[in-house]
Amino acid sequence: MEMKNYESVIVLTPVLSDEQLKETVKKFRELITEHGGEIIHEDNWGLTKLAYPIQKKSTGFYHIFEYKAPGTAISPVELSLKRDERIMRFLTVSLDKHGMIYNQRKRNGEFKSKASATAVAAGTKVKIEKEEESNG
């Protein structure tokens, strides 16, 4: 059976307790492994403001999973997500080799450090120029 790379984002309802949140994430993790999948990486983004209200809620807990699984595993996993009332939305995408490379580089911090270093350097330069103008 050929294993493909996937990434799933789940948005959980904000009314869950910390224990319920962990239990729901654990259930999803177990679903993936039960169907022959292997978790590569997972990330908890925490409580985040939604772009638009879902079920009259304006925030939700975001959790992202990156995993390898056979194509036959996605359908039963998504069916379980649809049936779980604690999950407001989810999205599963298949990752190609470029997506895998991008995620690996992101995990290694290659993008954050370069972007923030550039932004800090640019911001400092602008601040210094503005201060010199006001002092001069």
C-alpha positions as a printed NumPy array, in Angstrom:
array([[  0.   ,   0.   ,   0.   ],
       [  1.407,   3.366,  -1.034],
       [  1.699,   5.993,   1.676],
       [  0.986,   9.615,   0.742],
       [  1.748,  12.749,   2.707],
       [ -1.159,  14.746,   4.121],
       [ -1.757,  17.786,   6.257],
       [ -4.969,  18.265,   8.228],
       [ -6.081,  21.384,  10.056],
       [ -8.875,  21.002,  12.568],
       [-10.728,  23.863,  14.237],
       [-12.206,  22.88 ,  17.572],
       [-14.977,  24.711,  19.379],
       [-13.688,  27.315,  21.883],
       [-15.977,  26.112,  24.705],
       [-13.903,  22.968,  25.326],
       [-11.965,  22.556,  28.541],
       [ -8.236,  21.859,  28.323],
       [ -8.884,  18.186,  29.087],
       [-11.584,  17.884,  26.379],
       [ -9.266,  19.576,  23.89 ],
       [ -6.44 ,  17.118,  24.584],
       [ -8.861,  14.193,  24.396],
       [-10.192,  15.295,  20.983],
       [ -6.692,  15.765,  19.554],
       [ -5.661,  12.372,  20.955],
       [ -8.712,  10.773,  19.307],
       [ -7.728,  12.237,  15.917],
       [ -4.119,  11.115,  16.371],
       [ -5.314,   7.569,  17.172],
       [ -7.663,   7.567,  14.158],
       [ -4.722,   8.247,  11.845],
       [ -2.562,   5.499,  13.341],
       [ -5.467,   2.983,  13.447],
       [ -5.878,   3.36 ,   9.689],
       [ -2.188,   2.727,   8.967],
       [ -0.975,   6.335,   9.192],
       [  2.154,   7.724,  10.765],
       [  2.275,  11.204,  12.335],
       [  5.235,  13.252,  11.124],
       [  4.538,  16.497,  12.975],
       [  1.744,  18.221,  14.835],
       [  1.354,  21.783,  15.962],
       [ -1.133,  23.432,  18.302],
       [ -1.855,  27.025,  17.286],
       [ -4.128,  27.56 ,  20.274],
       [ -7.16 ,  29.81 ,  20.434],
       [ -7.326,  31.967,  17.304],
       [ -9.829,  34.472,  15.933],
       [-11.784,  33.117,  12.983],
       [-12.112,  35.01 ,   9.701],
       [-15.902,  34.627,   9.959],
       [-18.239,  33.194,  12.612],
       [-18.8  ,  29.428,  12.588],
       [-21.754,  28.144,  14.618],
       [-22.062,  31.66 ,  16.124],
       [-18.503,  31.46 ,  17.483],
       [-15.768,  33.923,  16.529],
       [-12.774,  31.943,  17.876],
       [-11.576,  28.348,  17.723],
       [ -8.691,  26.106,  18.726],
       [ -6.513,  25.284,  15.711],
       [ -4.484,  22.074,  15.562],
       [ -2.421,  20.958,  12.561],
       [ -1.281,  17.428,  11.769],
       [  1.239,  16.403,   9.127],
       [  1.237,  12.671,   8.487],
       [  1.787,   9.801,   6.07 ],
       [ -1.158,   7.515,   5.395],
       [ -2.581,   5.269,   2.707],
       [ -5.21 ,   6.973,   0.544],
       [ -7.877,   4.633,   1.903],
       [ -7.414,   6.072,   5.42 ],
       [ -8.592,   9.607,   4.627],
       [-12.273,   8.849,   4.055],
       [-12.951,   7.1  ,   7.414],
       [-10.882,   9.689,   9.291],
       [-12.803,  12.588,   7.719],
       [-16.114,  10.837,   8.424],
       [-15.195,  10.686,  12.122],
       [-14.27 ,  14.387,  12.051],
       [-17.657,  15.272,  10.514],
       [-19.483,  13.33 ,  13.214],
       [-17.567,  14.881,  16.122],
       [-19.519,  17.862,  17.474],
       [-16.374,  19.29 ,  19.104],
       [-14.844,  19.925,  15.663],
       [-16.275,  22.988,  13.882],
       [-14.219,  22.719,  10.671],
       [-11.392,  20.685,   9.187],
       [ -9.386,  20.602,   5.998],
       [ -7.177,  17.802,   4.703],
       [ -4.787,  18.382,   1.821],
       [ -2.406,  16.04 ,   0.058],
       [  1.172,  17.323,   0.104],
       [  3.469,  17.004,  -2.889],
       [  7.264,  16.96 ,  -2.564],
       [  7.41 ,  20.772,  -2.574],
       [  4.902,  20.965,   0.284],
       [  6.953,  18.479,   2.282],
       [ 10.153,  20.445,   1.693],
       [  8.413,  23.697,   2.644],
       [  7.052,  22.19 ,   5.906],
       [ 10.456,  20.751,   6.779],
       [ 12.146,  24.12 ,   6.226],
       [  9.43 ,  25.867,   8.242],
       [  9.955,  23.435,  11.148],
       [ 13.704,  24.088,  11.001],
       [ 13.007,  27.799,  11.403],
       [ 14.518,  28.805,   8.07 ],
       [ 11.698,  31.191,   7.192],
       [ 11.131,  32.804,  10.575],
       [ 14.751,  33.738,  11.202],
       [ 15.371,  35.255,   7.774],
       [ 12.073,  37.143,   7.647],
       [ 12.337,  38.492,  11.183],
       [ 16.013,  39.423,  10.714],
       [ 15.144,  41.337,   7.56 ],
       [ 12.131,  42.98 ,   9.21 ],
       [ 14.123,  43.933,  12.305],
       [ 16.955,  45.33 ,  10.211],
       [ 14.528,  47.287,   8.017],
       [ 12.539,  48.495,  11.026],
       [ 15.678,  49.628,  12.857],
       [ 16.916,  51.485,   9.801],
       [ 13.596,  53.288,   9.406],
       [ 13.467,  54.159,  13.123],
       [ 16.993,  55.568,  13.067],
       [ 16.261,  57.686,   9.995],
       [ 13.072,  59.058,  11.562],
       [ 14.849,  59.896,  14.825],
       [ 17.638,  61.702,  12.973],
       [ 15.08 ,  63.773,  11.057],
       [ 13.289,  64.83 ,  14.232],
       [ 16.544,  65.666,  16.063],
       [ 18.111,  67.536,  13.193]])
